[in-house]
Amino acid sequence: MTDAIHLLRENFAAPLRIEQLASVAHMSPSSFHQHFKQMTAMTPLQYQKNMRLLEARRLMVSDGASVATAAY
């Protein structure tokens, strides 16, 4: 499971499929989804979106990026 979370963190900007993450965790997609939500209190998609929002916030605050640049 931690390998899947690391994969999500390293590739948060790229589209990832649940099947891909489940394979890394050596689980079925449904089992992975259930265990992921228990560990993080979020679905994998919510977790990825949260990572993207945190990175956009970091770009705007620390790098002075515009909203359009951070959104891209």
ROVOPA-85741 format. One record per residue (C-alpha): x negated, y, z negated. Coordinates in pm, whole numbers, plus 50000, padded with zeros to 5 digits. Each point is the difference from the previous one (the first is absolute). Layout:
BEGIN
X:X | Y:Y | Z:Z $
...
// end
This chain:
BEGIN
X:50000 | Y:50000 | Z:50000 $
X:49721 | Y:50243 | Z:49918 $
X:49848 | Y:49939 | Z:50344 $
X:50326 | Y:50114 | Z:50159 $
X:50006 | Y:50313 | Z:49784 $
X:49640 | Y:50077 | Z:50098 $
X:50092 | Y:49951 | Z:50366 $
X:50289 | Y:50243 | Z:49960 $
X:49780 | Y:50258 | Z:49827 $
X:49724 | Y:49976 | Z:50261 $
X:50242 | Y:50014 | Z:50294 $
X:50284 | Y:50213 | Z:49865 $
X:50015 | Y:50206 | Z:50320 $
X:50031 | Y:49695 | Z:50227 $
X:50324 | Y:49810 | Z:50052 $
X:49986 | Y:49670 | Z:49812 $
X:50247 | Y:49716 | Z:50016 $
X:50123 | Y:49812 | Z:49693 $
X:49896 | Y:49674 | Z:50170 $
X:49644 | Y:50132 | Z:50023 $
X:49990 | Y:50096 | Z:49633 $
X:50164 | Y:49674 | Z:49894 $
X:49741 | Y:49805 | Z:50195 $
X:49717 | Y:50181 | Z:49819 $
X:50168 | Y:49913 | Z:49669 $
X:50060 | Y:49637 | Z:50112 $
X:50375 | Y:50030 | Z:49944 $
X:50317 | Y:49990 | Z:50202 $
X:50135 | Y:50344 | Z:50093 $
X:50298 | Y:49970 | Z:49764 $
X:49786 | Y:49881 | Z:49709 $
X:49744 | Y:50272 | Z:50069 $
X:50267 | Y:50270 | Z:50004 $
X:50141 | Y:49879 | Z:49668 $
X:49660 | Y:49976 | Z:49828 $
X:49883 | Y:50332 | Z:50142 $
X:50306 | Y:50177 | Z:49863 $
X:49948 | Y:49839 | Z:49658 $
X:49638 | Y:50119 | Z:49991 $
X:50046 | Y:50352 | Z:50132 $
X:50369 | Y:50081 | Z:49939 $
X:50013 | Y:50091 | Z:50371 $
X:50051 | Y:49817 | Z:50325 $
X:49693 | Y:49977 | Z:50226 $
X:50147 | Y:50267 | Z:50229 $
X:50069 | Y:50235 | Z:49708 $
X:49644 | Y:49942 | Z:49875 $
X:49855 | Y:50084 | Z:50342 $
X:50213 | Y:50314 | Z:50029 $
X:49891 | Y:50106 | Z:49652 $
X:49634 | Y:49953 | Z:50098 $
X:50056 | Y:50215 | Z:50310 $
X:50164 | Y:50276 | Z:49796 $
X:49720 | Y:49998 | Z:49744 $
X:49740 | Y:50031 | Z:50276 $
X:50192 | Y:50287 | Z:50162 $
X:50017 | Y:50177 | Z:49664 $
X:49627 | Y:49947 | Z:49948 $
X:49922 | Y:50146 | Z:50343 $
X:50209 | Y:50309 | Z:49933 $
X:49869 | Y:50061 | Z:49648 $
X:49632 | Y:49916 | Z:50028 $
X:49931 | Y:50063 | Z:50370 $
X:50243 | Y:50287 | Z:50055 $
X:50169 | Y:49815 | Z:50285 $
X:50323 | Y:50136 | Z:50139 $
X:50322 | Y:49806 | Z:49961 $
X:49996 | Y:49912 | Z:50371 $
X:49644 | Y:49869 | Z:49980 $
X:50070 | Y:49799 | Z:49684 $
X:50319 | Y:49859 | Z:50152 $
X:49814 | Y:49880 | Z:50306 $
// end
